[in-house]
Amino acid sequence: MYKLKVEVKSRSEAKILGHRVREFLVGEQFSASFSITNIGDISYPGGNMTITIPWLKDVEVRGPFVLPTLGSGERTDLPPWTTDVFRAGFGLFLCEINANGGGEVEWVDANGNRRFPSTAIGSVNCQTKDEIYTLWALIVSTASVCVIVIEKLPAAAQIVWSFLQFIWQILHLFLSTLN
């Protein structure tokens, strides 16, 4: 049995107002890079790897890769794979690996957890541009409220100080009547 470790790194290619953003956005592209390490005791003869991202009931994206021969402990980095984001939510990377000449292949994710064709080796959290704009609006409105509060703070502090002085005078008057 061959044993491989599959690591995935993904990067958004999306831009908003001409600036690249970290978020994975619906309708925009992203790239994924895969590193394969032979963590078994025997040489892996090379083979095929297919990455599938099921987006919707009838929409999935497949990325076929050819894997080279890997001696025990050897690692290879596959060329980046660029694809589109088709919906908001998590895009799961499902992996299937075969060996040239047959033979069973077991693979694990970056954390060493054993994976199967129906379990994800990684994911991307995809959002719509509306969600990003809403977040930006929330940040701007929060900053605006903070500016208003800071601007009004001296007047509010004066009101609180006057109220405390009034309470002190009443308390002092009450205590003086007890004597």
C-alpha positions as semicolon CSV with decimal commas, in nm:
position;residue;x (nm);y (nm);z (nm)
1;M;0,000;0,000;0,000
2;Y;0,126;0,345;-0,094
3;K;0,089;0,626;0,158
4;L;0,084;0,990;0,049
5;K;0,034;1,319;0,227
6;V;-0,164;1,581;0,034
7;E;-0,138;1,947;0,132
8;V;-0,343;2,223;-0,027
9;K;-0,292;2,600;-0,025
10;S;-0,547;2,825;-0,189
11;R;-0,532;3,191;-0,287
12;S;-0,804;3,425;-0,404
13;E;-0,754;3,596;-0,739
14;A;-1,053;3,828;-0,676
15;K;-1,029;4,204;-0,701
16;I;-1,261;4,474;-0,575
17;L;-1,211;4,826;-0,710
18;G;-0,886;4,705;-0,869
19;H;-0,739;4,578;-0,542
20;R;-0,681;4,211;-0,467
21;V;-0,879;4,082;-0,171
22;R;-0,817;3,776;0,046
23;E;-1,178;3,665;0,032
24;F;-1,294;3,401;-0,215
25;L;-1,576;3,568;-0,409
26;V;-1,857;3,416;-0,614
27;G;-1,794;3,468;-0,984
28;E;-1,422;3,527;-0,935
29;Q;-1,128;3,292;-0,971
30;F;-0,898;3,139;-0,714
31;S;-0,593;2,919;-0,739
32;A;-0,503;2,611;-0,543
33;S;-0,159;2,454;-0,511
34;F;-0,103;2,098;-0,402
35;S;0,203;1,938;-0,246
36;I;0,230;1,560;-0,242
37;T;0,474;1,379;-0,010
38;N;0,539;1,006;-0,004
39;I;0,522;0,925;0,367
40;G;0,526;0,550;0,310
41;D;0,817;0,310;0,324
42;I;0,798;0,209;-0,043
43;S;0,841;0,413;-0,360
44;Y;0,520;0,547;-0,517
45;P;0,521;0,462;-0,892
46;G;0,339;0,778;-0,999
47;G;-0,022;0,797;-1,099
48;N;-0,320;1,028;-1,120
49;M;-0,490;1,259;-0,875
50;T;-0,830;1,417;-0,930
51;I;-0,950;1,707;-0,720
52;T;-1,326;1,763;-0,727
53;I;-1,509;2,065;-0,587
54;P;-1,887;2,004;-0,579
55;W;-2,049;2,349;-0,591
56;L;-2,413;2,278;-0,660
57;K;-2,626;1,970;-0,714
58;D;-2,533;1,955;-1,082
59;V;-2,217;2,168;-1,087
60;E;-1,874;2,043;-0,991
61;V;-1,524;2,131;-1,099
62;R;-1,259;1,865;-1,157
63;G;-0,887;1,916;-1,169
64;P;-0,687;1,624;-1,308
65;F;-0,320;1,597;-1,212
66;V;-0,044;1,357;-1,312
67;L;0,173;1,254;-1,018
68;P;0,540;1,167;-1,069
69;T;0,728;0,876;-0,917
70;L;0,811;0,956;-0,554
71;G;1,066;0,776;-0,343
72;S;1,008;0,738;0,028
73;G;1,017;1,086;0,186
74;E;1,015;1,268;-0,150
75;R;0,785;1,562;-0,215
76;T;0,651;1,726;-0,529
77;D;0,470;2,054;-0,577
78;L;0,208;2,050;-0,850
79;P;0,147;2,356;-1,069
80;P;-0,126;2,588;-0,942
81;W;-0,479;2,508;-1,053
82;T;-0,709;2,803;-1,123
83;T;-1,086;2,771;-1,118
84;D;-1,399;2,976;-1,051
85;V;-1,613;3,011;-0,740
86;F;-1,969;2,911;-0,827
87;R;-2,158;2,972;-0,501
88;A;-2,125;3,114;-0,152
89;G;-2,039;2,875;0,129
90;F;-1,763;2,621;0,165
91;G;-1,598;2,476;-0,142
92;L;-1,462;2,138;-0,038
93;F;-1,159;1,981;-0,206
94;L;-1,234;1,611;-0,252
95;C;-0,937;1,402;-0,360
96;E;-0,894;1,072;-0,536
97;I;-0,551;0,919;-0,606
98;N;-0,455;0,616;-0,814
99;A;-0,119;0,450;-0,866
100;N;0,026;0,348;-1,202
101;G;0,004;-0,029;-1,235
102;G;-0,264;-0,052;-0,968
103;G;-0,213;-0,087;-0,597
104;E;-0,397;0,067;-0,310
105;V;-0,318;0,429;-0,221
106;E;-0,388;0,577;0,121
107;W;-0,359;0,949;0,166
108;V;-0,365;1,186;0,460
109;D;-0,420;1,561;0,488
110;A;-0,173;1,819;0,620
111;N;-0,268;1,727;0,979
112;G;-0,206;1,356;0,925
113;N;-0,576;1,262;0,919
114;R;-0,657;0,974;0,686
115;R;-0,878;1,079;0,394
116;F;-1,107;0,902;0,150
117;P;-1,261;1,016;-0,181
118;S;-1,572;1,141;0,003
119;T;-1,383;1,344;0,269
120;A;-1,231;1,685;0,213
121;I;-0,857;1,752;0,221
122;G;-0,920;2,125;0,238
123;S;-1,176;2,393;0,174
124;V;-1,231;2,756;0,082
125;N;-1,494;2,977;0,244
126;C;-1,660;3,165;-0,042
127;Q;-1,864;3,482;-0,011
128;T;-2,064;3,713;-0,232
129;K;-1,952;4,069;-0,299
130;D;-2,265;4,185;-0,115
131;E;-2,136;4,018;0,204
132;I;-1,804;4,202;0,169
133;Y;-1,978;4,535;0,101
134;T;-2,202;4,479;0,406
135;L;-1,897;4,415;0,623
136;W;-1,729;4,730;0,493
137;A;-2,047;4,931;0,558
138;L;-2,059;4,796;0,914
139;I;-1,698;4,897;0,973
140;V;-1,752;5,248;0,832
141;S;-2,073;5,301;1,032
142;T;-1,907;5,176;1,352
143;A;-1,617;5,416;1,295
144;S;-1,865;5,699;1,235
145;V;-2,049;5,627;1,560
146;C;-1,715;5,622;1,746
147;V;-1,627;5,963;1,601
148;I;-1,964;6,103;1,709
149;V;-1,929;5,957;2,060
150;I;-1,577;6,098;2,096
151;E;-1,700;6,434;1,967
152;K;-1,987;6,439;2,218
153;L;-1,783;6,297;2,505
154;P;-1,679;6,633;2,658
155;A;-2,045;6,750;2,667
156;A;-2,156;6,415;2,812
157;A;-1,876;6,429;3,069
158;Q;-1,987;6,781;3,169
159;I;-2,347;6,660;3,214
160;V;-2,234;6,365;3,426
161;W;-2,007;6,592;3,634
162;S;-2,291;6,840;3,692
163;F;-2,523;6,555;3,793
164;L;-2,265;6,419;4,040
165;Q;-2,218;6,767;4,188
166;F;-2,595;6,801;4,226
167;I;-2,617;6,461;4,403
168;W;-2,326;6,561;4,628
169;Q;-2,502;6,886;4,725
170;I;-2,824;6,702;4,804
171;L;-2,633;6,441;5,005
172;H;-2,442;6,717;5,189
173;L;-2,767;6,905;5,261
174;F;-2,931;6,585;5,388
175;L;-2,633;6,503;5,612
176;S;-2,621;6,857;5,751
177;T;-2,987;6,834;5,856
178;L;-2,909;6,521;6,059
179;N;-2,662;6,706;6,279
